[in-house]
Amino acid sequence: MRSQALAAGLLCLLGALGPARGEPPPRRSAAALMDVLMWNREPVGGPFALSDQAGRPRTEADFRGRLLLVYFGYTACPDVCPTDLMEIGRALTLLGPDADAVQPVFITLDPEHDTAGLLAEYLPNFHPRLVGLTGSEAAVRRAADAYKVYYESSPRPGGGRAVEHSAFTYLMDRSGAYLGFFPPGTAAERMVTILRPHLTARPAAE
C-alpha cells in the first residue's frame, strides 16, 4: 500500500480542533483516518445492523463464508462512486463462476435520501448481486466508524446533499476479518488479481 493511493482516496483533509469542556471530542479528520489505515493502527471492520434494498434486516454475520467487497458511498455521487461500483461489477463478471464466493456490499452514507427502494433501483445498474445497505444516521455512522471511513455531508444549493467521503473498497475474508483495501479508481483486472489467491485459499478451521 502506497501513501499516495491512500491520499487519493480521501477527498477532504480537515484539521482536528480541540473539544470544548463537556462536549464530545470532534470526529477524526480524514488525515487521521488515513494514518490509521496506512499503518494498521486499529482494527478495521466490525458489527453493523442495517437493512438491505428489500427492507430486510442485515448484520455482518449474514455474509460469513464469502469474501466481501465493502464500499461506502451514496447514490447521488457524481463520479467516484459509480466509477468504483462499475469496476466492482466488472471484477465479478471477470471472475465468472468464482464470483459466487464474493459478495459485494454497498453501504450508503446518505441514508436520509438513499432509501431501500432507491438502492433497489440504483445498484442493478452495476451488478445484480450487489447488496445495498441503509439505516438510521446513527447506524450508518457506527458502520462507517468501524471501517474507518471519513465522511461529512452538506446541503447542495439546488437541493439534496453532497457527501465528501473516502472511497476505498474494503476486502474482508470469509470470517469478516480485514484483508486490505483497493484505492479509488482500481481497475477490475487488478481486483481480480488480488482476489484469486484468496478464493483458492482454504478457510481457517473454526
N, C-alpha and C positions, 0 to 999 in steps of 0.2 A: 504494500500500500504506500502510495507516494503522497506527500503532504499536499502537492498541487491538486491531486484528484480530490482530496478532502475539501480543500478550499473551494474548488469548483462546485461542490455540492451545497455550499452554504451561500444563500442569496443575499444575506444581510448580516453584517457584524455589528453588534451593539455592545457598548461598554457597560460594565456592571456598575450599578450605583448602590451605595450602602443603604440599608433599610432604616427607616425612622424607628424610634423606640416604640415597641409594642406592635409594629407591623410585621407581616411575614417577609422573609427575605425575597428579593426580586428573583424572577426566573433567570436561569443561567443564560448567558449570551451565546450566540452562535459560535463565537471563538472558543468559549469554554467547553461547549459540547464537542466541537471539532477536536479539541485536545483529548477529551475522554475517548473518542473513537480511535484517534490516531495511535494512542499508546495503550489501549485496552485497560484503562484505569478502573473501570467499573463494569459489572455485568451488563449485557445488552439483551433486551427481550424480557418476557415475563408474562404473568397472568393478565388477561383482559376479559371483559364481559361486555359484548356489543351485540348487535343484531345484523343479520345479513339482508340482502336485497329482496328476499322473500318474507322478511319480517320475523325470521326465526332467531331465537337467542343463540349466540355463539360464544364459546370461550376458546382459549388456546388449546385446550385438551381435545377439541373436536378434530384437530389437524394432526394429531400424533400418527406416526407411521409413514409420513410423507415428508420430503424436503419442502420447505416453504420459501417462496419468494414474496417478501412483505414490502409493500410500497405505500407510503403516506403521501396523500395529495388531495386534490379537490377537483370536481368535475368542471368548474369554470376556469381552471388553469389554462392560460392561453397557449403555452408551448411545451414547457418542460414535462409536465405530467403526461400529455398524450404521446409525446415522443418516446418516453420511457416505457409507457404501457404498450405501445406498439412493438417495441423491441422485446419486451417480456412475452408478448403473444407470439412473435416470430420465433423466439427461442423454443417455445413449447412445440411449435409446428416443426421446427428442425429436429427436435428430439424424437419425433414420431411416436411409436408405442411407448417409449421410455418416459414420455411426458406424463403418463398416468401416475408415476411416482413423485411428481412435483405438483404442489398446489400453489397457484398464485393468489395472493390476497391483497386487496386494495382497501386501505383504511382512510376514510375521509378526514380531512382537517377542517371541514366546513359543515358540521352536522346540522346546523340550522337550515341550510339550503339543500344539502345532499341527503334527501330522504331515501328510504328504501326503494320507492318507486322510481326515483330519478337514477339511482345506481343501477336498477334493473334495465333501464333504457340505455344507459351510457356504456357500461362495461362490455356488453357483447360486441361492440364495435372493435374491440381489441382481441378478445378471445372468449369463447363460450364458457370456459371453465374458471374464469376469474370470479372469485368471491369478493363481494363488496361489503364492507362493514361500516356501520354508523352507530350512533347512540347519543347520549346526553353529552353536553360540553365537558362535564367533569369526567365521564367515562373515556371520552376520546383523549382528553388531556392526560389521563393516567396511562393509557396505552402509548401515547407519544413520548411521555417522560420515560417509560420503561425502555423504549428503543432509542432514547437519546436524540429525539427529533426536535429540531428547532422550528417553531412557527409562531407567527404573530399575524393577526388579521386586522383589517381596517376597512371602513366603508368606501366603496367606489363612488366617485362623483355622480355617475349616472344610475346608481342603484346597485345592489348586491355588495359582495365583499371581495376584497383582494387578500390573498394569503401569501405572505412571504414565508418560505419554508425550505428546509434542507431537502434534498431529493436523492436519497440513497435507496437502492433496492437491497434489502437485508436478506441474507441467505441463512436459514435456520435448518438444523438437522432434524432427523426423524423424532427425536425426543424433545425438540423445541429449544435446543442449545444453539447459541450463536456461532456461526462459522465465519462470517465476514460480510462484506458488502460490495455491491457494484456501484461505482460513481455514476452520476447522471450522464446520459449520452452513451452508455456502454452498448456496443453492438450485440445483437443476438448471437452472433457467431462466437464472440468472446464469452458470453454467458454459458453457452453450450460446452465450450472447452473446460470451463471451471466446474460445471455441473456433472459432467460424465464420470469423473473419478468418484464422486460422492454417490452416484447412482449404483455403481458396481461394488462399493464398499459394503461389507456385511454389517448390519446394525449391531450395536453393542448389546450383549445379553442383559436382560432386565433382572 
